[in-house]
């Protein structure tokens, strides 16, 4: 897979978010293990769901789409 393409060979469209107001987060269920990537508002704590994370490829796609470094992405339970 080339850089900038997803697993289907399509270009990954870059999207932006307000880095001063939002923090990238993966929410993981303790009971089911389901993981959802999204953004948490720093001021209110409100979580906005973006995509389901089923495997490492989904996680990489989320990081690439929003230009997030792996160290920025936190997991919450």
Secondary structure, DSSP 4 states (H G I P E B T S, - for coil): --TTB-TTSPBPPP----TTTEEEEEEE-TTT--EEEEEEETTT--EEEEEEE-SHHHHHHHHHHTT--TTT-EEE-
